[in-house]
Amino acid sequence: MAYHYLWESTAGFTSGEWQPGNGHRNPGTQVCGILMSKSTFNPEIKAVLDQFLLGIPGVTAGTMFGYPAYYIRGKLFACVYESGVGIKVPEKTAKNLAGMPGFSFFQPLGRAKMKAWIFLERSDPEDYAKELPLFTTSIEYVSSLADEKK
């Protein structure tokens, strides 16, 4: 997937196309933003998650890099991404789940796997509602991280 970018340098703004792994920007420039190609996600998954996550006190909906996302106390805990959902969990939980059917480490936008994130895929969007205990674990974990930063 290629991204469109906008750089700022002493000469002004420049834009172009960038693909992961093709090197860094010119020295002396600052990233103003990376404008992704169209975000792809399954809106049916979002609809199911909205039904049960937005009923949990403190959970709010938003976006992350153009993808539907869910926050607790202002901290990201899940996002709908392509054919599934990225969920932030304790690193040990992610390690235990990775490799089980329907689970892998979350690697959004071609990045390296994220140690404390798991990617959940289900063939039927309604099956995400069956994963409420996993989402609850995520909410509790992310809330505890917010508490630690105080």
GROMACS elastic network, one bead per residue, 0.5 to 0.9 nm:
[ bonds ]
;  ai    aj funct       b0    kb
    1    19     6  0.66328   500
    1    20     6  0.80398   500
    1    36     6  0.87575   500
    1    37     6  0.76816   500
    1   109     6  0.78842   500
    1   110     6  0.82721   500
    2    17     6  0.64859   500
    2    18     6  0.57381   500
    2    20     6  0.75829   500
    2    36     6  0.75808   500
    2    37     6  0.70414   500
    3    16     6  0.84087   500
    3    17     6  0.56519   500
    3    18     6  0.52925   500
    3    19     6  0.61983   500
    3    20     6  0.85186   500
    3    34     6  0.66113   500
    3    35     6  0.61220   500
    3    37     6  0.58902   500
    4    15     6  0.70835   500
    4    16     6  0.56909   500
    4    18     6  0.62094   500
    4    19     6  0.87853   500
    4    33     6  0.87185   500
    4    34     6  0.58866   500
    4    35     6  0.50541   500
    4    36     6  0.60690   500
    4    37     6  0.72805   500
    5    14     6  0.82609   500
    5    15     6  0.53951   500
    5    16     6  0.56612   500
    5    17     6  0.61405   500
    5    18     6  0.68094   500
    5    31     6  0.77572   500
    5    32     6  0.78640   500
    5    33     6  0.60092   500
    5    35     6  0.57012   500
    5    36     6  0.81043   500
    6    13     6  0.67525   500
    6    14     6  0.58169   500
    6    16     6  0.70389   500
    6    30     6  0.88202   500
    6    31     6  0.64432   500
    6    32     6  0.55703   500
    6    33     6  0.55055   500
    6    34     6  0.63131   500
    6    35     6  0.77983   500
    7    12     6  0.82599   500
    7    13     6  0.55861   500
    7    14     6  0.53466   500
    7    15     6  0.61695   500
    7    16     6  0.87603   500
    7    25     6  0.82095   500
    7    29     6  0.62320   500
    7    30     6  0.56584   500
    7    32     6  0.54335   500
    7    33     6  0.72556   500
    7    34     6  0.87607   500
    8    11     6  0.77918   500
    8    12     6  0.57011   500
    8    14     6  0.66031   500
    8    15     6  0.89223   500
    8    28     6  0.87049   500
    8    29     6  0.54862   500
    8    30     6  0.52145   500
    8    31     6  0.63932   500
    8    32     6  0.62808   500
    9    12     6  0.52213   500
    9    13     6  0.62972   500
    9    14     6  0.80045   500
    9    26     6  0.89712   500
    9    27     6  0.89259   500
    9    28     6  0.62762   500
    9    30     6  0.64753   500
   10    13     6  0.83684   500
   10    28     6  0.77731   500
   10    29     6  0.76576   500
   11    14     6  0.86439   500
   13    32     6  0.88615   500
   18    21     6  0.88006   500
   18    22     6  0.71846   500
   18    23     6  0.86778   500
   18    34     6  0.89199   500
   19    22     6  0.58621   500
   19    23     6  0.85167   500
   20    23     6  0.77441   500
   20   109     6  0.84509   500
   20   110     6  0.71219   500
   20   111     6  0.80025   500
   21    24     6  0.84307   500
   24    27     6  0.84817   500
   25    28     6  0.86573   500
   25    29     6  0.69879   500
   25    30     6  0.83347   500
   25    31     6  0.84148   500
   26    29     6  0.60126   500
   26    30     6  0.89043   500
   27    30     6  0.85996   500
   31    34     6  0.75039   500
   35    65     6  0.87262   500
   36    39     6  0.71320   500
   36    65     6  0.77851   500
   36    66     6  0.81058   500
   37    40     6  0.89341   500
   38    66     6  0.82653   500
   39    65     6  0.80622   500
   39    66     6  0.59831   500
   39    67     6  0.62560   500
   39    81     6  0.82131   500
   39    82     6  0.78451   500
   40    66     6  0.89435   500
   40    67     6  0.76384   500
   40    81     6  0.68757   500
   40    82     6  0.50459   500
   40    83     6  0.82585   500
   41    44     6  0.88310   500
   41    45     6  0.81369   500
   41    46     6  0.83905   500
   41    67     6  0.71807   500
   41    68     6  0.82827   500
   41    80     6  0.63110   500
   41    81     6  0.51549   500
   41    83     6  0.60341   500
   41    84     6  0.76236   500
   42    45     6  0.55275   500
   42    46     6  0.68763   500
   42    80     6  0.75301   500
   42    81     6  0.76852   500
   42    82     6  0.62950   500
   42    83     6  0.60485   500
   42    84     6  0.75755   500
   42   125     6  0.85804   500
   43    47     6  0.62389   500
   43    48     6  0.87856   500
   43    68     6  0.89823   500
   43    80     6  0.85262   500
   44    47     6  0.50713   500
   44    48     6  0.64061   500
   44    49     6  0.87242   500
   44   125     6  0.61068   500
   44   126     6  0.83616   500
   45    48     6  0.52562   500
   45    49     6  0.62206   500
   45    50     6  0.85393   500
   45    80     6  0.71620   500
   45    83     6  0.84022   500
   45    84     6  0.74006   500
   45    85     6  0.81438   500
   45   124     6  0.85963   500
   45   126     6  0.75121   500
   45   128     6  0.74410   500
   46    49     6  0.51024   500
   46    50     6  0.59359   500
   46    51     6  0.85989   500
   46    68     6  0.70732   500
   46    69     6  0.88235   500
   46    79     6  0.88353   500
   46    80     6  0.64853   500
   46   125     6  0.85815   500
   47    50     6  0.51241   500
   47    51     6  0.63747   500
   47   125     6  0.86726   500
   48    51     6  0.52452   500
   48    52     6  0.68922   500
   48    53     6  0.85735   500
   48   125     6  0.67248   500
   48   126     6  0.62199   500
   48   127     6  0.87352   500
   48   128     6  0.70830   500
   48   129     6  0.67847   500
   49    52     6  0.55547   500
   49    53     6  0.55381   500
   49    54     6  0.76200   500
   49    80     6  0.88333   500
   49   125     6  0.89227   500
   49   126     6  0.88876   500
   49   128     6  0.71508   500
   49   129     6  0.69976   500
   50    53     6  0.54466   500
   50    54     6  0.53231   500
   50    55     6  0.79802   500
   50    61     6  0.79693   500
   50    70     6  0.89435   500
   51    54     6  0.62489   500
   51    55     6  0.69507   500
   51   129     6  0.86731   500
   52    55     6  0.55551   500
   52    56     6  0.72134   500
   52   129     6  0.69817   500
   52   132     6  0.80735   500
   53    56     6  0.55132   500
   53    57     6  0.88274   500
   53    59     6  0.66853   500
   53    60     6  0.83021   500
   53    61     6  0.88631   500
   53    70     6  0.79964   500
   53   132     6  0.84012   500
   53   135     6  0.81813   500
   54    57     6  0.76051   500
   54    58     6  0.83119   500
   54    59     6  0.56913   500
   54    60     6  0.62896   500
   54    61     6  0.72640   500
   54    70     6  0.84286   500
   55    58     6  0.87298   500
   55    59     6  0.75366   500
   56    59     6  0.57345   500
   56    60     6  0.88067   500
   57    60     6  0.86571   500
   57    72     6  0.87526   500
   58    71     6  0.80927   500
   58    72     6  0.56634   500
   58    73     6  0.62833   500
   58    74     6  0.88699   500
   59    70     6  0.66629   500
   59    71     6  0.55588   500
   59    73     6  0.72846   500
   59    74     6  0.85899   500
   59   139     6  0.84055   500
   60    69     6  0.85078   500
   60    70     6  0.57229   500
   60    71     6  0.52390   500
   60    72     6  0.65100   500
   60    73     6  0.83194   500
   60    74     6  0.80234   500
   61    68     6  0.72814   500
   61    69     6  0.58285   500
   61    71     6  0.62800   500
   62    67     6  0.83935   500
   62    68     6  0.60308   500
   62    69     6  0.50830   500
   62    70     6  0.59999   500
   62    71     6  0.72593   500
   63    66     6  0.55695   500
   63    67     6  0.52052   500
   63    70     6  0.75463   500
   63    79     6  0.77922   500
   64    67     6  0.51747   500
   64    68     6  0.64657   500
   64    69     6  0.58086   500
   64    70     6  0.88301   500
   64    76     6  0.83689   500
   64    79     6  0.72232   500
   65    68     6  0.85835   500
   66    69     6  0.87957   500
   67    79     6  0.66840   500
   67    80     6  0.61985   500
   67    81     6  0.63361   500
   67    82     6  0.87084   500
   68    78     6  0.86915   500
   68    79     6  0.56454   500
   68    80     6  0.54293   500
   68    81     6  0.76949   500
   69    76     6  0.70829   500
   69    77     6  0.77953   500
   69    78     6  0.57125   500
   69    80     6  0.62427   500
   69    81     6  0.88965   500
   70    75     6  0.82839   500
   70    76     6  0.59314   500
   70    77     6  0.59902   500
   70    78     6  0.52378   500
   70    79     6  0.60763   500
   70    80     6  0.87378   500
   71    74     6  0.54747   500
   71    75     6  0.50255   500
   71    77     6  0.55716   500
   71    78     6  0.71545   500
   71    79     6  0.89661   500
   71   139     6  0.83612   500
   71   142     6  0.89339   500
   72    75     6  0.52618   500
   72    76     6  0.65579   500
   72    77     6  0.68390   500
   72   139     6  0.65007   500
   72   140     6  0.89307   500
   72   142     6  0.72275   500
   72   143     6  0.66257   500
   73    76     6  0.85492   500
   73   142     6  0.86019   500
   73   143     6  0.68272   500
   73   146     6  0.74811   500
   74   146     6  0.87077   500
   75   142     6  0.68422   500
   75   143     6  0.77558   500
   75   145     6  0.89110   500
   75   146     6  0.73693   500
   76    79     6  0.78977   500
   76    87     6  0.89823   500
   76    88     6  0.79473   500
   76   142     6  0.76250   500
   77    86     6  0.82293   500
   77    87     6  0.58887   500
   77    88     6  0.51499   500
   77    89     6  0.80456   500
   77   117     6  0.89831   500
   77   135     6  0.83453   500
   77   138     6  0.61987   500
   77   139     6  0.63787   500
   77   141     6  0.86651   500
   77   142     6  0.62982   500
   78    85     6  0.67296   500
   78    86     6  0.53995   500
   78    88     6  0.62240   500
   78   117     6  0.88759   500
   78   135     6  0.80718   500
   78   138     6  0.79753   500
   78   139     6  0.88413   500
   79    84     6  0.86053   500
   79    85     6  0.55516   500
   79    86     6  0.52429   500
   79    87     6  0.67712   500
   80    83     6  0.78571   500
   80    84     6  0.59823   500
   80    86     6  0.64056   500
   80    87     6  0.89476   500
   81    84     6  0.55412   500
   81    85     6  0.55175   500
   81    86     6  0.66674   500
   81   108     6  0.76002   500
   81   119     6  0.87963   500
   82    85     6  0.78696   500
   83   120     6  0.87549   500
   83   121     6  0.64493   500
   83   122     6  0.81888   500
   83   123     6  0.87437   500
   84   119     6  0.67169   500
   84   120     6  0.55163   500
   84   122     6  0.68860   500
   84   125     6  0.87673   500
   85   106     6  0.86392   500
   85   118     6  0.82173   500
   85   119     6  0.56188   500
   85   120     6  0.52250   500
   85   121     6  0.66209   500
   85   128     6  0.88604   500
   86   105     6  0.85648   500
   86   106     6  0.58977   500
   86   107     6  0.86337   500
   86   108     6  0.83313   500
   86   117     6  0.64627   500
   86   118     6  0.56885   500
   86   120     6  0.63811   500
   87   106     6  0.79240   500
   87   116     6  0.84330   500
   87   117     6  0.54226   500
   87   118     6  0.53117   500
   87   119     6  0.62982   500
   87   120     6  0.75082   500
   87   134     6  0.84432   500
   87   135     6  0.73446   500
   87   138     6  0.67487   500
   88    91     6  0.86380   500
   88    94     6  0.83028   500
   88   116     6  0.57075   500
   88   118     6  0.64381   500
   88   119     6  0.89369   500
   88   135     6  0.87094   500
   88   137     6  0.89472   500
   88   138     6  0.56527   500
   88   139     6  0.83764   500
   88   141     6  0.80023   500
   88   142     6  0.73755   500
   89    92     6  0.81490   500
   89    93     6  0.62297   500
   89    94     6  0.62344   500
   89   115     6  0.89699   500
   89   116     6  0.54074   500
   89   117     6  0.57256   500
   89   118     6  0.70711   500
   89   134     6  0.82808   500
   89   135     6  0.86497   500
   89   137     6  0.68869   500
   89   139     6  0.84536   500
   89   141     6  0.64223   500
   89   142     6  0.76837   500
   90    93     6  0.52701   500
   90    94     6  0.64081   500
   90    95     6  0.88334   500
   90   115     6  0.85129   500
   90   116     6  0.54738   500
   90   117     6  0.78209   500
   90   137     6  0.85755   500
   90   138     6  0.77809   500
   90   141     6  0.67243   500
   90   142     6  0.88190   500
   91    94     6  0.50715   500
   91    95     6  0.62607   500
   91    96     6  0.86734   500
   91   115     6  0.56508   500
   91   117     6  0.73487   500
   92    95     6  0.51230   500
   92    96     6  0.62141   500
   92    97     6  0.86974   500
   92   115     6  0.87295   500
   92   116     6  0.78601   500
   93    96     6  0.50664   500
   93    97     6  0.61617   500
   93    98     6  0.85316   500
   93   116     6  0.79743   500
   93   117     6  0.89919   500
   93   118     6  0.85731   500
   94    97     6  0.52129   500
   94    98     6  0.59120   500
   94   103     6  0.88911   500
   94   104     6  0.82019   500
   94   105     6  0.69876   500
   94   115     6  0.69223   500
   94   116     6  0.59572   500
   94   117     6  0.61726   500
   94   118     6  0.54797   500
   94   119     6  0.89669   500
   95    98     6  0.53800   500
   95    99     6  0.84442   500
   95   104     6  0.89462   500
   95   105     6  0.80516   500
   95   115     6  0.77598   500
   95   116     6  0.83738   500
   95   118     6  0.84852   500
   96    99     6  0.80558   500
   96   100     6  0.81160   500
   97   100     6  0.55613   500
   97   101     6  0.86334   500
   97   103     6  0.61156   500
   97   104     6  0.72024   500
   97   105     6  0.84985   500
   97   118     6  0.75254   500
   98   101     6  0.84424   500
   98   102     6  0.86290   500
   98   103     6  0.52377   500
   98   105     6  0.57756   500
   98   118     6  0.69501   500
   98   119     6  0.82538   500
   99   102     6  0.77981   500
   99   103     6  0.58170   500
   99   104     6  0.55889   500
   99   105     6  0.82735   500
  100   103     6  0.54056   500
  100   104     6  0.74312   500
  101   104     6  0.84176   500
  101   121     6  0.87142   500
  102   119     6  0.79978   500
  102   120     6  0.56796   500
  102   122     6  0.62348   500
  102   123     6  0.88738   500
  103   106     6  0.88459   500
  103   118     6  0.66882   500
  103   119     6  0.55825   500
  103   121     6  0.65005   500
  104   107     6  0.87398   500
  104   117     6  0.89079   500
  104   118     6  0.58029   500
  104   119     6  0.51462   500
  104   120     6  0.68464   500
  104   121     6  0.86180   500
  105   113     6  0.56475   500
  105   114     6  0.63826   500
  105   115     6  0.71793   500
  105   116     6  0.83386   500
  105   117     6  0.61862   500
  105   119     6  0.54989   500
  105   120     6  0.86814   500
  106   111     6  0.89257   500
  106   112     6  0.84527   500
  106   113     6  0.56262   500
  106   114     6  0.57112   500
  106   115     6  0.81539   500
  106   116     6  0.86041   500
  106   117     6  0.54708   500
  106   120     6  0.83552   500
  107   110     6  0.59468   500
  107   111     6  0.53691   500
  107   112     6  0.57642   500
  107   114     6  0.62835   500
  107   117     6  0.85422   500
  107   118     6  0.86755   500
  107   119     6  0.79040   500
  108   111     6  0.58055   500
  108   112     6  0.80990   500
  108   113     6  0.80458   500
  108   114     6  0.86577   500
  110   113     6  0.87432   500
  111   114     6  0.82528   500
  113   116     6  0.89984   500
  113   117     6  0.80561   500
  113   118     6  0.89460   500
  114   117     6  0.53533   500
  114   118     6  0.77000   500
  115   118     6  0.79949   500
  120   128     6  0.85804   500
  121   124     6  0.89504   500
  121   125     6  0.88615   500
  121   128     6  0.84149   500
  122   125     6  0.64088   500
  122   126     6  0.85257   500
  122   127     6  0.63868   500
  122   128     6  0.68633   500
  123   126     6  0.88170   500
  123   127     6  0.77701   500
  124   127     6  0.55202   500
  124   128     6  0.78139   500
  125   128     6  0.58400   500
  125   129     6  0.81653   500
  126   129     6  0.59188   500
  126   130     6  0.77975   500
  127   130     6  0.53389   500
  127   131     6  0.72906   500
  128   131     6  0.53249   500
  128   132     6  0.75298   500
  129   132     6  0.57715   500
  130   133     6  0.79123   500
  131   134     6  0.54006   500
  131   135     6  0.65198   500
  131   136     6  0.87305   500
  132   135     6  0.50414   500
  132   136     6  0.59965   500
  132   137     6  0.85606   500
  133   137     6  0.61778   500
  133   138     6  0.86383   500
  134   137     6  0.50423   500
  134   138     6  0.62975   500
  134   139     6  0.87390   500
  135   139     6  0.61870   500
  135   140     6  0.86427   500
  136   139     6  0.50567   500
  136   140     6  0.61696   500
  136   141     6  0.84692   500
  137   140     6  0.52303   500
  137   141     6  0.60298   500
  137   142     6  0.85884   500
  138   141     6  0.50595   500
  138   142     6  0.60431   500
  138   143     6  0.83679   500
  139   142     6  0.53184   500
  139   143     6  0.59951   500
  139   144     6  0.85499   500
  140   143     6  0.51094   500
  140   144     6  0.61694   500
  140   145     6  0.87640   500
  141   144     6  0.51435   500
  141   145     6  0.64354   500
  141   146     6  0.88624   500
  142   145     6  0.50457   500
  142   146     6  0.63915   500
  142   147     6  0.87807   500
  143   146     6  0.50840   500
  143   147     6  0.63838   500
  143   148     6  0.88467   500
  144   148     6  0.63287   500
  144   149     6  0.89195   500
  145   148     6  0.50760   500
  145   149     6  0.65769   500
  146   149     6  0.54035   500
  146   150     6  0.69953   500
  147   150     6  0.55220   500
